[in-house]
Amino acid sequence: MDFGGDIGLWQRKIAECQEGTSRRLAVFEALGIQSGQSVLDLGCGAGHLVRDAALATGDTGRVIGLDASEEQISAAREHCASLDMVELLTGDATNLPFEDEKFDCLASIQMYEYIDDVDAALAESARVMKPGGRAAMVSVLWDHWRFHGAEPELNNLIHNTWRLHCPHQMLPLELPVKLKAAGFNGIAQRPIAFINTHMHENAFARWASQLVAAFALAQAVEAGKVAAWLQQLETADREGRFGFVSVPVLTTATAL
Ligand SMILES: C[S@@+](CC[C@H](N)C(=O)[O-])C[C@H]1O[C@@H](n2cnc3c(N)ncnc32)[C@H](O)[C@@H]1O
């Protein structure tokens, strides 16, 4: 996905909204970062978790954020500008530019499900972690990610199109076996599910609906249908019958 312009803005709104903040907090707490540690955030986006981690490691630590998108890394550099212990790099999670056993902690929020060769990315993640290092990642159960309130046929069209945005729809259910094969143990999972019943300015659903609409247009869904879908969600919101459901899953593991 191109993260310039409105897409970048909506992605940042998603990271900063209530639900974005709570999944970041879940990862932050699971990592148990200590002063002076080295932390890697894979698919760091606009650098919100990198900043939180850097404030925890302090000046004696090192926090590296890596993302495939130049636009995301540029936003992250702005967000972390005052923090000298932060380094931000463009790169690919399947081919990390780090030596073996470099990091105490590894974080990744909603990145692995976008990588075709997720096993290669997990093997690279394991390679760069110190033995006993802690990993915490969030991926979404996309089969259960759904807006409610638009007319069913139109709603199905938009959701079926959205499925194309991500190659792994149910990655959390595959992760335990994959993580074990990559060299992790102590694997645990918990859902951090949420619902939105309104599309207020601080709700995940408000900004996600814009991303979904832009993706549908890029997939050549008729502009009138995309506009009607957004309009119907707004009407449902005004009438008190809007809903949005998502089930992100926090997975934690320890490097062998
Ligand atoms: C949904 S965004 C999440 C961003 C951030 N972690 C957050 O929570 O706001 C997914 C991110 O993964 C990045 N990404 C996708 N494939 C990648 C890859 N192979 N290597 C590194 N980053 C990747 C994208 O560029 C994007 O910034």
The ligand as an ORCA input file, in Angstrom:
! r2SCAN-3c Opt
* xyz 0 1
  C      -0.966     -1.927      9.089
  S       0.587     -1.129      9.040
  C       1.015     -1.140     10.769
  C       2.009     -0.084     11.131
  C       2.377      0.016     12.607
  N       2.964     -1.214     13.111
  C       1.189      0.431     13.441
  O       0.724     -0.360     14.262
  O       0.705      1.560     13.269
  C       1.633     -2.398      8.361
  C       3.067     -1.936      8.131
  O       3.879     -3.045      7.745
  C       4.783     -2.596      6.750
  N       5.259     -3.748      5.981
  C       4.552     -4.542      5.137
  N       5.341     -5.499      4.613
  C       6.578     -5.318      5.149
  C       7.834     -5.986      5.014
  N       7.983     -7.041      4.196
  N       8.896     -5.542      5.725
  C       8.770     -4.458      6.538
  N       7.604     -3.777      6.705
  C       6.527     -4.204      6.026
  C       3.954     -1.599      5.922
  O       4.768     -0.730      5.162
  C       3.172     -0.889      7.020
  O       3.818      0.253      7.515
*
